[in-house]
């Protein structure tokens, strides 16, 4: 009796297999503590994959995703194996450039240094968070950029928007004015 031979199947790799860690999750990304000042527009990372010191490689692998998550308005460009010594360059909105040497630093030292020179202070972050909480108060309405609701009609129990549902005649100014005019005659 002959056995049926199955063709080799391509085995799908699990996300938890291999030497690389799990892909960045929201909790991990939000743990980053560097929030740049609004003047920072572009960040370039020039690093090498060879050479002494693994701090810059760990910085690129572990910390760049956190920086991207916390600073979505900042463009980040990576240049790999294009420079003799690794460095970071920041382009500010004033046209000024800030260079940071990362030759012998660990990834934590790099993050701390960046936070000191170009990051927002704890007080600034707390103040901005309080302002954000005030703007998201449910009683406020206006443009979606600033408020939870655009119109009072979005609140449950309120009169719907006249643009969507016509108002009853009694609620219209023209109807009331016509009644007053008819009563005078």
Buried (B, 14 or more C-beta within 10 A) or exposed (E): EEEEEEEEEEEEEEEEEEEEEEEBEEEBBEEBBBBBBEEBBBBBBBBBEEBEBEBBBBBBEBBBBBBBBBBEEBEEEEBEEEEEEBBBBBBBEEEEEBEBEBEEBBBEEBBBBBBEEBBBEEEEEEEEEEEEEEEEEEEEBEEEEEBBBEBEBEEEEEEEEEEEEEEEEEEEEEEEEEEEEEEEE
